[in-house]
Amino acid sequence: MLNDTRRMEELHIVRKIRETVRRWWGIELSFTDGNGFVLDHGKGIIIPPQNRICTACLSDKEGLRRCNQSIEQAVARVGDKGQLLGPCHMGLEIVAAPIQFSGDRQGSLFACGFLLKEKAEHARPQAMAESKTLKLPVLAEEAFDTVQRIGEREVPLLADLMDTTVEEIAAYQGALLQQESRIRDLQDELGGRYRFADIIGKSERMRKLYALLDKLVASDVTVLIHGENGTGKELIARALHFNGPRKDKPFIAQNCSALNDQLLESELFGHVKGSFTGATRDKPGLFKVADGGTFFLDEVADMSPAMQVKVLRVLQEGTFVPVGGTKPETVDVRIIAASNKDLRDAVARRQFREDLFYRLHVVALEVPPLRERLEDLPVLAEHFLAAIAQRTGQPRKRLHPEVLASFYEWHWPGNVRELENEIERLMVLAGDAEVIPPELRSPRPGTPSEPTRMAALVQRGLGSNLAAAVGALERELIETGLRETGGNKSKLAERLGVSRTTLIKKIREYGIAGHHE
């Protein structure tokens, strides 16, 4: 439905064409709903054309009613393409193009408040009579002379430009409907088996990971988890622990890159009183605290060679000696290690002990980065929206489909953690809004913005004449569509709302390389 024009008006092609029509002819493009009602007028917004007679008419209650009635009657006659629909109650011309998607006509794009140069004088008597009837506060003769004139030969060009606009609107609305339908499907799927504890995803790679986790939870096997920062390695370690036989015992996590050697040794193995300056009492190490449970060692590749030897002893013998101590202590701990670096490569470069690598590498898990499982974005987004709302006490919010669509364009170097932070940022900035709007999206460095791309297009095409402008816009739409559909002409033709034959004809006409067949 077109009861909310904000989405359409935010389309850059709509904005640019409206600006072009306004600049060239001094007339406005506006929308009606499926019944022909002018949507701006329904919101209390009156944007008159740049002539005094229409400005006066739209400022008058009866004049506004007659104007709306004229447009409603005119757009009811519009066919499948943009066309001239005859005079309004003031004798001025109306051009409209239908907006159709989902198999139905949803509204129209129209322009009014101008005259055909060749018929201007024939329209003068009606404008004079209507101005007198409405008692408009203008000198009718002078006001009539301010009405914009367009040559009859220019009208088809204006109609073509409007057709290009409504085709883009239809494609955009169709894509939104598909996205919203897919999001609803994914929301339903959230109740299914697309998570393992707090690990969220439905992609094929995540399903394979779940299957492997299911096999590991009942065992005590040592596991090595490899994945980039932010992919959720600790979540996997926690899932293995809290779904396994040690779930009633401690789960301890330590990042090996966070401390220097001396502090890390004290943290892992503990120390005795007086073993170094500041050691005023005995302190149990984390291995001792984790006794009977699971110890998650994150970023093990950053341990020094000396620390690697000590950890290897725990894995081989289940014993360690606290700093400053002389008596070995025995522990029963399941080790889960993780690294964002390739440990095999570190072994080859003699930066990591080979014997420790094979002790840790009993079973290896690979956590895919978010850029390699973008199909999980809707599920992850819904999870974080709900989780953050519950944690902060905020009302549950929804993402505007354009926000979710923009997520697919980013490579997410920070992975799932970056996505969570981005959604939390959006929820805070959205304030009381139920739907998080597109303008709150983070700017992505290194990617040319849509306004920049459209500005370049306008500079290339709209700077000459209307035919060149239409051609530049059509060519850009077709080239972009071919890239996005992988050259699938049938799919692109459906998206653009034209036949495949017409599309191929346009491709040949514009000489778009590699797509003439």
Summary of the structure (lengths in Angstrom):
residues: 517
radius of gyration: 33.5
end to end distance: 36.7
largest distance: 111.6
contacts: 1616
relative contact order: 0.08
helix: 52%
strand: 15%
